[in-house]
Amino acid sequence: MLPVLIDENITKQDCYRIVSDAGLVLPRVYLQGYPNANCIGCVKATSPTYWNHVRKNHPDVFEQRAELSREIGCRLVQVKGERLFLDELDPNAKGRPLKGMDFECGIFCEEQLTFNLN
């Protein structure tokens, strides 16, 4: 992996501006409130805020992830230090707010989030 943007001190916010200035439109998932344009229903995510956002905006994806996580025995969400299956998640549960478009992510992000502008 080559951290070309980091090496040039180009931030994520800079990327949004460059894309906008070029007359391009950001991927729709940003406009839907997601902090990254990764796959929706990212299995690395543990936030109840994130998973309830997926549940609300992409119920089919939420249901698929819930079924598969049960099938393989993987508790994807964490609430108050306890790992839960998605189908056990209270629809009103919240964790930290989703990181907005000002979120910066380095080459080795502690939150294990990555960013793409594809």
FENUR-V402092 format. One record per residue. N is the residue number from 0. SS is DSSP state (helix for helix, strand for strand, loop for the rest). D_FIRST is the distance of its C-alpha to the first C-alpha in whole Angstrom. Layout:
BEGIN
N,SS,D_FIRST + N,SS,D_FIRST
END
This chain:
BEGIN
0,loop,0 + 1,loop,4 + 2,loop,6 + 3,helix,9 + 4,helix,11 + 5,helix,12 + 6,helix,12 + 7,loop,15 + 8,loop,16 + 9,loop,16 + 10,loop,17 + 11,helix,17 + 12,helix,21 + 13,helix,20 + 14,helix,18 + 15,helix,21 + 16,helix,24 + 17,helix,22 + 18,helix,22 + 19,helix,26 + 20,helix,27 + 21,loop,26 + 22,loop,28 + 23,loop,25 + 24,loop,26 + 25,loop,23 + 26,loop,23 + 27,helix,26 + 28,helix,24 + 29,helix,24 + 30,helix,28 + 31,loop,28 + 32,loop,27 + 33,loop,24 + 34,loop,21 + 35,loop,18 + 36,loop,18 + 37,loop,17 + 38,loop,20 + 39,loop,23 + 40,loop,24 + 41,loop,21 + 42,loop,22 + 43,loop,20 + 44,loop,22 + 45,loop,25 + 46,strand,27 + 47,helix,30 + 48,helix,30 + 49,helix,27 + 50,helix,29 + 51,helix,32 + 52,helix,30 + 53,helix,29 + 54,helix,33 + 55,helix,34 + 56,helix,32 + 57,loop,31 + 58,helix,34 + 59,helix,33 + 60,helix,29 + 61,helix,31 + 62,helix,33 + 63,helix,31 + 64,helix,29 + 65,helix,32 + 66,helix,33 + 67,helix,30 + 68,helix,30 + 69,helix,33 + 70,helix,33 + 71,helix,31 + 72,loop,32 + 73,loop,29 + 74,loop,30 + 75,loop,27 + 76,strand,29 + 77,strand,30 + 78,strand,33 + 79,loop,34 + 80,loop,33 + 81,strand,34 + 82,strand,32 + 83,strand,33 + 84,loop,33 + 85,helix,32 + 86,helix,36 + 87,helix,37 + 88,loop,36 + 89,loop,38 + 90,loop,38 + 91,loop,38 + 92,loop,36 + 93,loop,34 + 94,loop,31 + 95,loop,29 + 96,loop,29 + 97,loop,26 + 98,loop,24 + 99,loop,25 + 100,loop,23 + 101,loop,23 + 102,loop,21 + 103,loop,18 + 104,loop,15 + 105,loop,12 + 106,loop,9 + 107,loop,11 + 108,loop,14 + 109,loop,17 + 110,loop,18 + 111,loop,15 + 112,loop,15 + 113,loop,12 + 114,loop,13 + 115,loop,13 + 116,loop,16 + 117,loop,17
END
